[in-house]
Amino acid sequence: MFGISGLFYVLAVQNFHSLAVDVYFQQLLSWLNQRSPIHFETIQVLDKTTYGWFAYVHQKDCSSKEEVQRFYQRLGGLLALLYALEATDMHSENLIASGEQPIIIDLESLFQPRTHRENHPLEYSVIRTHLLPYRVLGKKTGEGIDLSGLNGEGGQKIPDQIPIWMDEGKDTMHLVYKQAFLTSDKNRPILHGNPSSVLDYVDDLISGFNTIYNVLFEHREELLSEYGPLFPFTHVPVRVVFRSTRTYGLLLRERSHPELLQSESNWKQFLEEKLSIAVQHQPWLQRILPFEVDSLQYGDIPYFLRERA
């Protein structure tokens, strides 16, 4: 198990959220450790079906360049594993650099069906995991930001203005929208006080990817058998991400405009019109649109589960 002095637990972020996927992922890592020259640390997870806890993971600095190299070798191996598991959304907040060990957390987006741009080549590449550097939310006035697990550097300008309370604790307290910047996450290994760059360790990343990819291929039959480490996942519901959380968040922010609060019909019409824009290019979204509107009307982020076989 993950070696820390004193075991701390943090509550799962979302209510009614099972951590079964996280439990089985740790078991899969243990299975892999017995067959691979690369060893991955595992963390203790306690699943209580509708909620759960997982061991707190501390960010730790590396003490040598060799440790950083091993970090990226392991991360390359995790990239191969997550690619095989059809994972997405592995951004900087879901990766913790604990010394030479990269620890993946929040694994609810494994086994994602290909619903977005099904014929796009990137949907069949490792880019889909969101671990590798990539830019999103680019506009004519900006370059966008990199939220990837491998980079996600702090200080990047967020394209959208965010709400900030001014004059807190005073009778002049009010809400304004201001330009904000990303804060640094704990995803990059630190050596001598400086965060490392994957560009200096590309060979290590590729080496780790090839090693674990070959191990998975070599043990493919065992991996896919009814006694293999993937079988427990077949009975676990997984979240399906149809739209980005950012899209829903912007709609929730706009729905509080005074003109939309005059009547329920105004509110509902606004949500339907905005959500229908993407339906023109992705007709299948029409089927989930009523459920999205219902959730947003209650101020919730729509959450969809895919029942496993």
Disulfide bonds with the S-S distance in Angstrom:
none
